Structures are given as C-alpha cells and as structure tokens.
Amino acid sequence: MNIALIAHDRKKKDMVQFTTAYQHILKNHSLFATGTTGLKIHEATGLDIHRFQSGPLGGDQQIGAMVAKNDMDVVLFFRDPLTSQPHEPDIIALIRLCDVYQIPLATNMAAGEIIIRALEKGELQWREIVHQKRKKESGLE
C-alpha cells in the first residue's frame, strides 16, 4: 500500500516516534512524505521514503495529486491545530480530497495507531479492490 507521512513542525517528533514504533509494519509498504518529515523519518528509522517538496512549497499538493488519482491508500498527517499554517488552503484541500476519494486519514497519533493496526491486520485490503477496479475501467487489465 502507498502511505503518505506528513507532519507539521511541532508534530515532527511525534511522527518520528510513531514511525519508529511501527517501522516493522511500515517497511512492508511504499512510503511517501513531505520533505523535512521524510528526511527526519529516514534518519531515525532507515526506512525507504519517496520525498516530495516540503508542505509549504507544494508537498501537500503533490500528495493530493496522488490521492486524486487514487494512487495513495493511507494518509497520516499529524497536524498542529494550534499554530497558523501559511499553506492552510493546501492542507484543507488535501483533507477534502481524502474525504472525496475515501482515503483513510489520520490527523493525530491516536487515529494513526488505529489505522496502522488495521493495516497490520489486513483490514485495508479493500483498497486493492479499488486499484483493480481502476485498472479495469482504464483498460490496463
């Protein structure tokens, strides 16, 4: 599965702790992250991560483009709700896209743990059906 990892500055430490604790699950998936978040995760865990631009420079939108193409299966976005973000419209757009395309989204560590445990148990395999349906509809199968 394709998993996006995003964290605001004040939540990067939480994301590093989270990915360290669950690297045994995450290592079996394709990981994508915004710039600095991806770098910090890689440095702490050694996980292979495709890094996009930082969030304010378009990384949220790059991940959003994958969501819009149904190429992202899970988004773990540890947000800082108490700090104003200059790219707030991009953040809202990404969250909206996750809702439109039925992409599981966690905006905090507690929800992230629920999703990662579901992933571990195979409870998100329905995403494979979505991928097969998309291939069939586009004539790729």
N, C-alpha and C positions, 0 to 999 in steps of 0.2 A: 504494500500500500504506500501511497505517497502522502507524507506527513509534513505539514508546514509548522515551523517553530519560530515564533515571533515574541519579543518581549520588550516592553518599554524600559527605559534606563533604570528606573527604580525596581524593576521586576526581573532584570537580567540574572541577578544572584539566585532568585527563585527558580528560574528556568534552568540554570546550570545545576542546581541541586536536584531538580526534577529529572533532568536527562541523565545525570549521574546515577540516580537511584533506579532508573528504568532503562538504562542502556542495554541490558540483556534482552529487552523487548524491542527497543528502537533499532538495534543493529540489524534486525531482520527486515527492515523496511527502507524505502528511499526517503531520505530526509532533505528538506529544503528549508532555508532560513533567510531572514534578512541579514545584512552584512555583519554588523558587530555581534549580534546574537549568535549567528552561526560560527563566527570566529571563537567566541568565548566557549561555546559548547564543544567545538572541536579541540580546543586547547585543554579543556578539562577532561574530556572523555575519549578523544581519539576517533570519535565517530565520523564517518564519511558524510559530508553535508554539502549539498549544492548551495552556494551562497549567492543571493541576489544583492541588489543595492541596499543600502540602509533604508529604513522605513521612510524618513522624510525626503529621501532622494528617489523614491519610486519603488522601493522593495515591496511595500504593501500592495501596490498596483500590479507588480509582476506576479505576485502570488494570486491576487484577484483574477488575473487573466487565466491562470491555470484552473482556478475554481470555475470560471465562466465556461471553460472548455470541458469541464467535468474531469480534469486531469489531476485534481487534488482530492484526497479521500478524507483527510482529517486536518483541522487547523487548531493548533494550540497557540493561543495568542494571550499571553499574560499581560493584561492591560493595567495601567496605573490610572484609576479613575479619579484620583485626587490632583493630578497635575495636568494642566492645559497642554495639548499637543498641537504644534503648528500645522500638522497634516491631518487634523481630525476628520475632515471630509473623506480622506482616503481610508481611514480606519472604519468609518461608518459604512462606506461603500463596500469594503471587504466583508464586514459583518452581514450586510444586506445580501451580498452575493452568496454567502454561506447559507442563509435562510432560503433564498430563491432555489438553489441547487441541492438543498437537503444535505449539506456537508456538515458532519459533526464538528462543533466549535466549542472550545473551552476558553473562557476568558480569565480563568484563575486556576490556581493549583488544585483546588478541591475537585473542580469539574474535570481538569486534566487527568487526575487519578482515576476517575470513573471511566473516562474514555480509554485510557491506556490499559486498564484492567479488562474492559470489554474487548479491546483489540487482542489482548493476550489470550482470551478465551475463544477467539474466533467469531465474536458476535457482530463484527462489522463486515463479514463476508458478503453481505448483500451488496456492498459496493462493487464486487466482482460482477454481479448481475447487471449493474448499471453500465459497467465498461463493456460487457458483451453486447448489451442492447445497443449501445452507441456504435460499436463496430458493425453490427448487423445493419443498422439504419444508414450508416455511411458507406456500406458496400465493402468494408475492409475484411469481412469474414467470409 
